[in-house]
């Protein structure tokens, strides 16, 4: 589950509407709001107070904030506190709707953010092949068609079933629970602008439709077969996410930050945020998921 945690961390931090800010702060506390929302799940928002965006040990979760959710300017209702700074509302957002949150901390600090859920792009097909000169690699060709009428931003992530555990119910019944992990992959396509991950591992890639507007596109990626578990009839899942422009700018700047950590001579990176009067990210996305069944023992 470590890979999933890294992606969630990568998708959580930053600064105000159409602003960028230097990532290092030392002299004062600030409110951090993190929320990524899609039609697949209910709204969740994390609210915290921190001394450093990149040092999670200094995070203080805020338990008594007032958070209101709006859809196209109309209030839905307040979010309910759960734990560890997490608030939720039993409501699933809709694509191409505009959402706004207003957050008031117990000390009276006001923060807000606005974002949308983009239209979903469907995967047309996924083709696989193996190069006989590289038997340990699985090549996957992902086909989709970009929407010509909109400016689109994408996040591509690949997951597989990594393992399982047994869950025992109160009455003594048992169930096998399978869990997913993101898997590393290689790519060479020139439309891919940034990767999300480390110098050694790619957890996902982001790109815009600047070079493919309105076109049908095939992206070729390579997966090392050793990254796929031995579970029979394992599913390799391809998550093609349409992300909002704010989400894209955040992921882009965070990717650049990771590169800076590798290059000690690099200029300080400014991390994007769309939270007014605070820090963090409020980003909408829509995803299409397709999968293939893979049996390692039957693979050539």
Rosetta silent file (secondary structure, phi, psi, omega in degrees, C-alpha in Angstrom):
SEQUENCE: XXXXXXXXXXXXXXXXXXXXXXXXXXXXXXXXXXXXXXXXXXXXXXXXXXXXXXXXXXXXXXXXXXXXXXXXXXXXXXXXXXXXXXXXXXXXXXXXXXXXXXXXXXXXXXXXXXXXXXXXXXXXXXXXXXXXXXXXXXXXXXXXXXXXXXXXXXXXXXXXXXXXXXXXXXXXXXXXXXXXXXXXXXXXXXXXXXXXXXXXXXXXXXXXXXXXXXXXXXXXXXXXXXXXXXXXXXXXXXXXXXXXXXXXXXXXXXXXXXXXXXXXXXXXXXXXXXXXXXXXXXXXXXXXXXXXXXXXXXXX
SCORE:     score description
SCORE:     0.000 S_00000001
   1 L     0.000   -5.898 -176.800    0.000    0.000    0.000 S_00000001
   2 H   -59.804  -38.885 -177.562    3.060    2.279    0.200 S_00000001
   3 H   -65.191  -40.423  178.748    2.746    3.300   -3.451 S_00000001
   4 H   -63.148  -41.275  179.143   -0.851    4.371   -3.007 S_00000001
   5 H   -61.247  -38.955  179.237    0.124    6.414    0.040 S_00000001
   6 H   -63.670  -42.194 -179.648    2.812    8.170   -1.962 S_00000001
   7 H   -64.912  -41.406  178.228    0.328    9.098   -4.671 S_00000001
   8 H   -63.780  -36.560  176.368   -2.120   10.420   -2.095 S_00000001
   9 H   -65.862  -42.099  179.788    0.675   12.472   -0.565 S_00000001
  10 H   -61.973  -29.176 -178.626    1.629   13.736   -4.006 S_00000001
  11 L   -97.695   44.486 -178.656   -1.991   14.726   -4.446 S_00000001
  12 L  -159.996   86.779  175.351   -2.210   16.875   -1.239 S_00000001
  13 L  -174.715  168.169  132.675   -0.505   20.293   -0.395 S_00000001
  14 L   150.602 -140.198 -161.504   -0.264   24.160   -1.499 S_00000001
  15 L  -146.522 -179.432 -153.032   -1.261   28.038   -2.070 S_00000001
  16 L   -79.059  167.443 -172.327   -3.889   30.620   -3.279 S_00000001
  17 L   -43.733  119.739  179.050   -6.049   31.121   -6.386 S_00000001
  18 L    53.822   34.649  175.872   -3.884   31.396   -9.482 S_00000001
  19 E  -120.710  159.147  166.880   -0.838   31.863   -7.295 S_00000001
  20 E  -125.848  152.650 -177.779    2.395   30.027   -6.845 S_00000001
  21 E  -141.167  147.882  175.176    4.444   30.131   -3.711 S_00000001
  22 E   -61.660  140.071 -171.336    7.898   29.151   -2.577 S_00000001
  23 L   -79.234  -10.398 -175.422    7.592   25.878   -0.728 S_00000001
  24 L  -102.204  120.547  178.322    9.690   26.741    2.322 S_00000001
  25 L  -131.637  136.805 -175.512    7.983   28.543    5.238 S_00000001
  26 L  -132.411  -16.200 -165.523    9.429   28.832    8.720 S_00000001
  27 L  -103.231  -15.261 -175.875    8.002   31.805   10.586 S_00000001
  28 L  -150.596  154.758  175.904    4.238   31.343   10.836 S_00000001
  29 L   -74.719  157.144  175.121    1.478   28.754   10.857 S_00000001
  30 E  -148.735  155.633 -179.807   -0.834   28.447    7.878 S_00000001
  31 E   -85.878  132.294  178.290   -4.048   26.613    7.009 S_00000001
  32 E  -117.483  125.624  179.085   -3.711   23.730    4.543 S_00000001
  33 E  -118.026  125.905 -179.775   -6.788   22.424    2.719 S_00000001
  34 E  -128.402  124.947  177.206   -6.556   19.244    0.641 S_00000001
  35 E  -156.393  126.623  171.587   -9.366   17.738   -1.383 S_00000001
  36 E  -120.713  125.030 -170.303   -9.487   15.710   -4.590 S_00000001
  37 E  -132.500  147.082 -179.374  -12.999   14.901   -5.717 S_00000001
  38 L  -150.261  165.917  179.100  -14.655   12.926   -8.500 S_00000001
  39 L   -65.772   -9.815 -177.194  -18.095   11.486   -9.332 S_00000001
  40 L   -81.485  -12.206 -174.840  -16.871    8.086   -8.087 S_00000001
  41 L  -149.437  164.820  179.261  -16.845    9.022   -4.408 S_00000001
  42 E   -74.369  163.000 -179.426  -18.337   11.339   -1.818 S_00000001
  43 E   -69.349  132.525  173.870  -16.744   14.683   -0.975 S_00000001
  44 E  -135.496  138.856 -179.260  -13.865   14.570    1.514 S_00000001
  45 E  -135.455  134.281  175.157  -11.752   17.499    2.695 S_00000001
  46 E  -108.375  132.055 -178.861   -8.713   17.501    4.970 S_00000001
  47 E  -125.336  128.966 -178.945   -7.965   20.633    6.993 S_00000001
  48 E  -146.118  169.916  175.334   -4.772   21.166    8.943 S_00000001
  49 E  -125.223  131.844 -173.347   -2.432   23.795   10.304 S_00000001
  50 E  -142.218  158.329  174.163    1.266   23.437    9.608 S_00000001
  51 L   -96.195  -17.230 -177.269    4.602   25.172    9.924 S_00000001
  52 L  -150.233  128.162 -179.692    6.027   23.542    6.796 S_00000001
  53 L   -62.001  -34.134 -173.145    4.343   22.248    3.657 S_00000001
  54 L   -99.756    2.538  179.782    6.941   19.509    3.225 S_00000001
  55 L  -116.746   97.026 -175.807    7.304   18.453    6.878 S_00000001
  56 H   -68.639  -15.813 -179.560    4.312   16.360    7.891 S_00000001
  57 H   -68.562  -18.872 -179.923    5.605   16.041   11.472 S_00000001
  58 H   -95.452    8.778 -176.593    4.513   19.635   12.073 S_00000001
  59 L   -78.828  132.098  171.873    0.931   19.113   10.942 S_00000001
  60 E  -116.138  115.172 -179.836   -1.849   19.887   13.406 S_00000001
  61 E   -71.562  139.348 -179.550   -5.232   18.612   12.256 S_00000001
  62 L   -98.081  122.152 -171.961   -8.097   21.067   12.726 S_00000001
  63 L   -98.430  -22.594 -170.888  -11.163   19.434   14.279 S_00000001
  64 L  -118.339   34.088  177.995  -13.692   22.250   14.654 S_00000001
  65 L   -76.898  154.484  172.318  -13.657   24.005   11.301 S_00000001
  66 E  -102.577  122.112 -176.568  -16.857   25.082    9.555 S_00000001
  67 E  -128.226  119.543  177.601  -16.889   23.855    5.932 S_00000001
  68 E  -109.038  140.244  179.105  -19.654   24.657    3.465 S_00000001
  69 E  -112.465  132.417  179.491  -19.960   23.039    0.027 S_00000001
  70 E  -121.058  144.675  174.595  -21.519   24.845   -2.952 S_00000001
  71 E  -124.118  119.253 -176.733  -22.519   23.518   -6.379 S_00000001
  72 L    49.617   40.889  176.017  -22.873   26.078   -9.189 S_00000001
  73 L    86.641   -7.284 -178.710  -23.237   28.782   -6.529 S_00000001
  74 E  -104.048  130.396 -178.284  -25.922   26.993   -4.506 S_00000001
  75 E   -69.336  137.678  175.521  -25.103   25.741   -1.029 S_00000001
  76 E   -92.926  -64.501  170.782  -25.504   22.003   -0.515 S_00000001
  77 E   177.796  179.937  179.901  -24.764   21.776    3.218 S_00000001
  78 E   -80.743  150.711  174.490  -21.932   21.671    5.762 S_00000001
  79 L   -81.263  156.357 -177.564  -19.410   18.856    5.918 S_00000001
  80 E  -107.908  139.294  179.922  -19.216   16.624    9.003 S_00000001
  81 E   -75.687  140.682  177.255  -15.992   15.977   10.925 S_00000001
  82 L  -112.689  -81.176  177.101  -14.640   12.432   10.983 S_00000001
  83 L  -163.718  165.613  175.634  -11.040   12.182   12.277 S_00000001
  84 L    48.658   40.246  178.642   -7.458   13.325   11.631 S_00000001
  85 L    77.649    6.813 -177.073   -8.650   16.588   10.098 S_00000001
  86 E   -93.428  131.899  176.064  -10.953   14.809    7.656 S_00000001
  87 E  -121.047  150.437 -179.144  -14.424   16.135    6.888 S_00000001
  88 E  -146.017  163.353  173.487  -16.985   14.521    4.588 S_00000001
  89 E  -141.475  137.430 -176.988  -20.428   14.920    3.112 S_00000001
  90 E   -78.930   69.741 -177.228  -22.585   12.102    1.779 S_00000001
  91 E  -151.695  129.819  178.333  -22.798   13.648   -1.661 S_00000001
  92 E   -99.799  128.110 -179.520  -21.133   12.689   -4.951 S_00000001
  93 L   -71.164  165.694 -177.821  -20.193   15.551   -7.269 S_00000001
  94 L  -116.164  150.568 -179.724  -21.172   15.654  -10.948 S_00000001
  95 L   -68.884  148.510  179.090  -19.026   16.195  -14.006 S_00000001
  96 L    62.098   22.977  170.691  -18.892   19.691  -15.547 S_00000001
  97 L  -105.125  151.129  177.636  -20.289   21.252  -12.382 S_00000001
  98 E   -98.280  130.616 -179.108  -18.474   23.998  -10.464 S_00000001
  99 E  -120.606  143.336  178.809  -17.826   23.358   -6.773 S_00000001
 100 E  -133.921  139.314  170.791  -16.739   25.751   -4.063 S_00000001
 101 E  -117.323  142.024  172.789  -15.785   25.194   -0.445 S_00000001
 102 E  -117.745  123.390 -176.498  -15.726   27.834    2.269 S_00000001
 103 E  -118.762  128.996  174.285  -13.648   26.980    5.319 S_00000001
 104 E  -121.820  118.982  179.978  -13.627   28.911    8.603 S_00000001
 105 L   -76.199  164.832  177.662  -11.123   27.742   11.209 S_00000001
 106 L   -57.682  -26.126  179.190  -11.877   27.879   14.962 S_00000001
 107 L   -84.899   -3.111  177.228   -9.672   31.001   15.103 S_00000001
 108 L    94.767    8.578  176.741  -11.791   32.691   12.440 S_00000001
 109 L   -74.303  134.311 -178.578   -9.485   32.339    9.433 S_00000001
 110 E  -107.338  127.990  174.991  -11.444   32.194    6.173 S_00000001
 111 E  -132.599  151.141  174.917  -10.287   30.142    3.189 S_00000001
 112 E  -153.197  163.646  179.199  -12.094   29.129    0.031 S_00000001
 113 E  -156.048  152.857  179.772  -11.515   27.472   -3.324 S_00000001
 114 E  -129.415  139.166  175.936  -13.383   26.807   -6.553 S_00000001
 115 E  -159.930  169.181 -177.700  -12.897   23.977   -9.031 S_00000001
 116 E  -125.461  166.768  170.700  -14.726   21.819  -11.560 S_00000001
 117 L  -105.826  118.037 -178.245  -14.949   18.177  -12.583 S_00000001
 118 L   -69.764  167.381  173.992  -13.934   17.808  -16.246 S_00000001
 119 L   -70.281  144.655 -177.374  -15.700   15.657  -18.801 S_00000001
 120 L   -79.347  139.888  171.955  -14.539   12.034  -18.899 S_00000001
 121 L  -106.993  127.719 -176.908  -12.442   10.652  -21.778 S_00000001
 122 L   -89.406  144.816  170.838  -12.954    6.951  -22.466 S_00000001
 123 E   -77.899  126.743 -179.104  -10.243    4.456  -23.315 S_00000001
 124 E   -79.142  -45.109 -178.410  -11.068    2.955  -26.711 S_00000001
 125 E  -160.915  159.882  172.963   -8.800   -0.082  -26.492 S_00000001
 126 E  -131.212  118.345  178.662   -5.732   -1.561  -24.819 S_00000001
 127 E  -110.610  142.337 -179.508   -3.453   -3.771  -26.885 S_00000001
 128 E  -124.181  151.210  175.361   -0.568   -5.791  -25.432 S_00000001
 129 E  -157.412  163.946  179.085    2.477   -7.424  -26.934 S_00000001
 130 L  -127.066  132.019  175.152    5.859   -8.814  -25.905 S_00000001
 131 L   -82.519  121.956 -176.001    9.179   -8.179  -27.623 S_00000001
 132 L   -63.048  -19.839  178.182   10.944  -11.551  -27.927 S_00000001
 133 L   -83.347  -12.329  178.735   14.254   -9.780  -27.310 S_00000001
 134 L  -134.385   71.714 -172.076   12.903   -8.434  -23.986 S_00000001
 135 L   -65.677  -16.352 -178.719   10.808  -11.259  -22.508 S_00000001
 136 L   -86.830    0.073 -176.104   10.545   -9.603  -19.083 S_00000001
 137 E  -113.404  139.566  174.927    8.657   -6.606  -20.471 S_00000001
 138 E  -111.737  120.079  179.806    4.960   -6.231  -21.286 S_00000001
 139 E   -94.745  129.029  179.838    4.158   -3.505  -23.818 S_00000001
 140 E  -122.250  130.189  179.152    0.716   -1.903  -23.524 S_00000001
 141 E  -112.285  114.697 -174.213   -0.766    0.428  -26.138 S_00000001
 142 E  -104.006  122.526 -177.047   -3.571    2.617  -24.759 S_00000001
 143 E  -110.855  133.531  176.067   -5.910    4.251  -27.270 S_00000001
 144 E  -151.377  165.041  179.230   -8.230    7.168  -26.559 S_00000001
 145 E  -119.919  123.217 -179.506   -9.763   10.130  -28.395 S_00000001
 146 L   -75.355  147.075  178.304   -9.296   13.667  -27.099 S_00000001
 147 L   -81.071  119.783 -175.522  -12.257   16.061  -26.987 S_00000001
 148 L   -70.493  -27.647 -171.751  -11.658   18.831  -29.526 S_00000001
 149 L   -83.840   -6.510 -177.536  -14.009   21.351  -27.912 S_00000001
 150 L  -129.987  156.071  171.215  -12.252   21.528  -24.530 S_00000001
 151 L   -85.436  117.839 -171.177   -8.785   22.118  -23.130 S_00000001
 152 L  -116.198  146.345  177.457   -7.963   18.802  -21.502 S_00000001
 153 E  -129.229  140.872 -171.667   -5.419   17.665  -18.923 S_00000001
 154 E  -127.693  150.131  170.756   -4.678   14.030  -18.145 S_00000001
 155 E  -130.848  118.994  179.609   -3.224   11.861  -15.400 S_00000001
 156 E  -107.496  124.980 -179.963   -2.441    8.247  -16.359 S_00000001
 157 E  -131.715  145.385  179.734   -1.960    5.715  -13.583 S_00000001
 158 E  -124.778  130.565 -179.856   -1.608    1.914  -13.740 S_00000001
 159 E  -128.293  161.701  175.093   -2.484   -0.404  -10.870 S_00000001
 160 E  -146.789  162.310  175.469   -2.596   -4.125  -10.281 S_00000001
 161 E   -69.160  119.606 -174.400   -3.754   -6.514   -7.589 S_00000001
 162 E   -97.290  -24.692 -177.380   -0.768   -6.659   -5.254 S_00000001
 163 E   177.397 -168.930 -177.756   -1.967   -9.097   -2.613 S_00000001
 164 E  -153.094  162.993  172.949   -4.773  -10.117   -0.331 S_00000001
 165 E  -144.949  160.984 -177.702   -5.711  -10.611    3.298 S_00000001
 166 E   -98.527  129.118  178.812   -8.431  -12.513    5.119 S_00000001
 167 E  -108.646  129.916  179.573  -11.188  -10.592    6.878 S_00000001
 168 E  -104.253  125.802  177.770  -13.199  -12.284    9.630 S_00000001
 169 L   -82.147  160.581 -177.565  -16.778  -11.134   10.216 S_00000001
 170 L   -55.775  -30.908 -177.934  -18.311  -11.065   13.741 S_00000001
 171 L   -87.095    5.452  175.962  -20.303  -14.260   13.074 S_00000001
 172 L    97.383   -2.458  177.325  -17.180  -16.171   12.100 S_00000001
 173 L   -76.084  153.457 -179.126  -17.460  -15.929    8.330 S_00000001
 174 E  -120.523  152.221  176.451  -14.324  -15.144    6.348 S_00000001
 175 E  -142.646  145.705  177.291  -13.737  -13.151    3.198 S_00000001
 176 E   -96.157  122.486 -178.830  -10.660  -12.586    1.037 S_00000001
 177 E  -106.932  123.362  177.816   -9.944   -8.920    0.394 S_00000001
 178 E   -98.824  142.088  178.943   -7.707   -8.007   -2.536 S_00000001
 179 E  -125.781  151.525 -177.049   -5.882   -4.687   -2.607 S_00000001
 180 E  -100.053  155.693  168.511   -4.327   -2.687   -5.433 S_00000001
 181 E  -138.067  147.731  172.590   -1.003   -0.923   -5.757 S_00000001
 182 E   -69.210  143.359  179.589    0.284    1.430   -8.414 S_00000001
 183 L  -118.376  150.708 -179.045    2.998   -0.138  -10.518 S_00000001
 184 L   -72.220  145.563  174.897    6.015    1.401  -12.165 S_00000001
 185 L  -149.194  158.989  177.904    6.116    1.763  -15.947 S_00000001
 186 E  -107.812  158.053 -178.784    8.346    3.256  -18.636 S_00000001
 187 E  -154.953  158.836  177.140    7.329    5.502  -21.511 S_00000001
 188 L  -134.119   -3.648 -174.250    8.851    7.407  -24.434 S_00000001
 189 L   -62.635  136.137 -175.367    5.866    9.292  -25.873 S_00000001
 190 L   -77.348   -9.397  177.641    6.590   12.986  -26.419 S_00000001
 191 L   -80.052  -18.083  179.863    3.150   14.167  -25.247 S_00000001
 192 L   -74.472  122.138 -172.601    3.945   13.073  -21.683 S_00000001
 193 L   -95.926  -41.265 -175.980    5.184   16.155  -19.870 S_00000001
 194 E  -145.537  151.752  173.540    5.889   15.086  -16.309 S_00000001
 195 E  -110.007  152.250  174.621    5.975   11.971  -14.208 S_00000001
 196 E  -107.669  117.116 -177.877    4.737   11.591  -10.658 S_00000001
 197 E   159.788 -145.740 -179.389    7.136    9.489   -8.633 S_00000001
 198 L  -121.759 -176.061  178.089   10.810    9.331   -7.807 S_00000001
 199 L   -65.167  -22.963 -175.636   14.019    9.102   -9.816 S_00000001
 200 L  -104.292  -25.035 -170.961   13.633    5.314   -9.812 S_00000001
 201 L  -131.150  137.941  174.770    9.871    4.751   -9.926 S_00000001
 202 E  -107.321  118.467  177.738    7.003    6.224  -11.973 S_00000001
 203 E   -94.280  -17.500 -179.808    3.612    6.193  -10.200 S_00000001
 204 E   179.092  166.486  178.683    1.815    8.140  -12.920 S_00000001
 205 E  -132.886  151.810  178.190    2.283   10.654  -15.728 S_00000001
 206 E  -124.352  150.318  178.404    0.559   13.915  -16.601 S_00000001
 207 E  -163.345  162.389  175.974    0.081   15.650  -19.928 S_00000001
 208 E  -109.562  176.685  178.774   -2.196   18.091  -21.734 S_00000001
 209 L   -96.122   21.530 -177.623   -3.876   17.854  -25.130 S_00000001
 210 L   -55.854  -38.045 -177.073   -1.756   20.656  -26.572 S_00000001
 211 L   -95.867   -6.310 -173.579   -0.211   18.302  -29.161 S_00000001
 212 L  -133.175   20.137 -172.313   -3.239   16.045  -29.727 S_00000001
 213 L   -53.356  119.518  177.178   -6.313   18.311  -29.519 S_00000001
 214 L    76.949    5.761 -176.265   -9.293   16.461  -30.999 S_00000001
 215 L  -101.631  158.811  168.034   -7.178   13.550  -32.205 S_00000001
 216 E   -84.786  133.159 -172.396   -7.225    9.840  -31.491 S_00000001
 217 E  -127.998  142.284  173.087   -4.030    9.011  -29.627 S_00000001
 218 E  -116.675  123.417  176.199   -2.117    5.851  -28.794 S_00000001
 219 E  -107.816  127.964  179.457    0.247    5.920  -25.809 S_00000001
 220 E  -104.154  126.323  177.304    2.736    3.063  -25.507 S_00000001
 221 E  -128.239  158.138 -178.927    4.016    2.123  -22.059 S_00000001
 222 E  -123.444  130.188  179.286    6.205   -0.734  -20.846 S_00000001
 223 E  -114.572  133.174  173.062    5.686   -2.693  -17.634 S_00000001
 224 E   -75.534  125.128 -175.931    8.272   -4.973  -16.099 S_00000001
 225 H   -61.282  -23.532  178.678    6.552   -8.323  -15.577 S_00000001
 226 H   -70.661  -14.720  177.538    8.297   -8.740  -12.223 S_00000001
 227 H   -80.282   -9.932 -178.345    6.211   -5.794  -10.951 S_00000001
 228 L   -98.404  131.597 -176.740    3.057   -7.867  -11.401 S_00000001
 229 L   -70.592  168.293 -176.097    2.142  -10.266   -8.618 S_00000001
 230 L   -85.851    8.478 -178.855    1.660  -14.016   -9.162 S_00000001
 231 L   -61.346  127.905 -179.894   -2.069  -13.917   -8.400 S_00000001
 232 L   -60.775  143.850  179.420   -3.916  -15.984  -11.077 S_00000001
 233 L    53.717   42.264 -179.892   -6.057  -13.940  -13.473 S_00000001
 234 E   -67.900  145.868  178.831   -4.587  -10.744  -12.115 S_00000001
 235 E  -102.693  128.293  169.032   -6.072   -7.518  -13.426 S_00000001
 236 E   -98.851  118.055 -174.052   -3.876   -4.702  -14.686 S_00000001
 237 E  -105.248  135.626 -179.038   -6.013   -1.575  -14.416 S_00000001
 238 E  -111.851  115.078 -179.083   -5.484    1.564  -16.484 S_00000001
 239 E  -102.461  106.536  174.547   -6.799    4.774  -14.916 S_00000001
 240 E   -99.536  108.254 -174.365   -7.121    7.594  -17.456 S_00000001
 241 E  -106.054  125.913  166.771   -8.046   10.644  -15.402 S_00000001
 242 E   -84.305  118.440 -176.429   -9.247   13.940  -16.811 S_00000001
 243 E  -112.384  152.856  178.243   -7.989   16.441  -14.258 S_00000001
 244 L   -68.642  165.036 -179.753   -8.827   20.102  -13.823 S_00000001
 245 H   -63.296  -37.770  177.444   -6.284   22.724  -14.811 S_00000001
 246 H   -62.632  -43.273  176.898   -5.586   23.488  -11.132 S_00000001
 247 H   -57.832  -46.843 -179.392   -4.955   19.787  -10.489 S_00000001
 248 H   -60.484  -46.692 -178.611   -2.608   19.736  -13.499 S_00000001
 249 H   -65.002  -36.594  176.245   -0.670   22.819  -12.378 S_00000001
 250 H   -64.126  -50.498 -178.000   -0.309   21.377   -8.896 S_00000001
 251 H   -62.523  -38.867  178.255    0.904   17.989  -10.162 S_00000001
 252 H   -60.691  -49.281 -177.542    3.279   19.689  -12.609 S_00000001
 253 H   -68.893  -33.540  178.212    4.879   21.858   -9.925 S_00000001
 254 H   -68.791  -37.835  176.006    5.078   18.957   -7.484 S_00000001
 255 H   -60.769  -41.543  178.456    6.812   16.834  -10.125 S_00000001
 256 H   -65.358  -34.551  177.276    9.321   19.640  -10.597 S_00000001
 257 H   -63.508  -41.636  178.526    9.831   19.743   -6.827 S_00000001
 258 H   -62.962  -38.343  176.428   10.715   16.059   -6.799 S_00000001
 259 H   -64.248  -35.818  179.671   13.260   16.691   -9.545 S_00000001
 260 H   -65.061  -35.538  179.846   14.720   19.529   -7.461 S_00000001
 261 H   -64.523  -25.628  177.199   15.251   17.164   -4.540 S_00000001
 262 H   -80.975  -38.257 -177.600   17.449   15.096   -6.832 S_00000001
 263 L  -100.678  101.637 -175.482   19.361   18.099   -8.219 S_00000001
 264 L   -70.607  -13.030  179.816   20.848   20.021   -5.293 S_00000001
 265 L   -95.695    1.122 -177.142   21.946   22.829   -7.625 S_00000001
 266 L   -72.109  154.608  174.970   18.441   23.486   -8.980 S_00000001
 267 L   -67.938  149.627  178.082   16.603   26.755   -8.389 S_00000001
 268 L   -57.170  136.897 -178.021   13.935   26.660   -5.624 S_00000001
 269 L   -93.732  137.099  174.125   10.636   25.354   -6.982 S_00000001
 270 E   -95.502  131.616 -176.185    7.362   27.182   -6.477 S_00000001
 271 E  -102.163  130.897 -175.626    4.405   24.889   -5.813 S_00000001
 272 E   -76.765  146.849  173.523    1.005   25.783   -7.232 S_00000001
 273 E  -150.042  155.855  178.816   -2.136   26.037   -5.116 S_00000001
 274 L  -123.248   26.058  178.212   -5.676   27.297   -5.635 S_00000001
 275 L   -94.464  120.205  178.167   -6.681   27.970   -2.019 S_00000001
 276 E   -78.350  127.668 -179.824   -7.596   31.598   -1.366 S_00000001
 277 L    65.962   25.266  177.196   -6.136   32.888    1.937 S_00000001
 278 L  -164.384 -159.871 -179.897   -4.535   29.528    2.641 S_00000001
 279 E  -132.537  164.165  177.613   -2.548   26.704    1.160 S_00000001
 280 E   122.028 -161.140 -177.933   -3.367   23.332   -0.349 S_00000001
 281 E  -147.619  136.739  176.382   -5.257   22.046   -3.353 S_00000001
 282 E  -126.165   97.278 -168.507   -8.938   21.646   -4.229 S_00000001
 283 E  -127.137  131.531  177.434   -8.949   19.623   -7.436 S_00000001
 284 E   -97.159  149.010  175.827  -11.623   17.887   -9.461 S_00000001
 285 E  -151.786  162.313  178.508  -11.079   14.907  -11.720 S_00000001
 286 E  -137.023  137.382 -173.404  -13.013   12.325  -13.694 S_00000001
 287 E  -131.577  145.619  171.401  -11.667    8.902  -14.532 S_00000001
 288 E  -113.955  131.341 -176.654  -12.240    6.069  -16.957 S_00000001
 289 E  -117.634  127.451  173.762  -10.941    2.672  -15.867 S_00000001
 290 E  -128.823  161.639 -175.985  -10.189   -0.213  -18.188 S_00000001
 291 E  -148.481  161.059  171.595   -8.331   -3.435  -17.460 S_00000001
 292 E  -128.112  153.246  177.153   -6.714   -6.502  -18.922 S_00000001
 293 E   -95.732  132.231 -176.626   -6.343   -9.933  -17.347 S_00000001
 294 E  -131.668  127.575  174.909   -2.764  -11.113  -16.982 S_00000001
 295 L  -113.061  109.599 -177.643   -1.492  -14.539  -15.911 S_00000001
 296 H   -62.040  -37.244 -176.523    2.222  -14.447  -15.247 S_00000001
 297 H   -69.414  -21.627  178.374    2.497  -18.234  -15.320 S_00000001
 298 H   -97.489   -4.495 -178.030    0.990  -18.338  -18.826 S_00000001
 299 L   -73.828  144.127  177.435    3.032  -15.431  -20.116 S_00000001
 300 L   -64.151    0.000    0.000    5.809  -16.223  -22.601 S_00000001
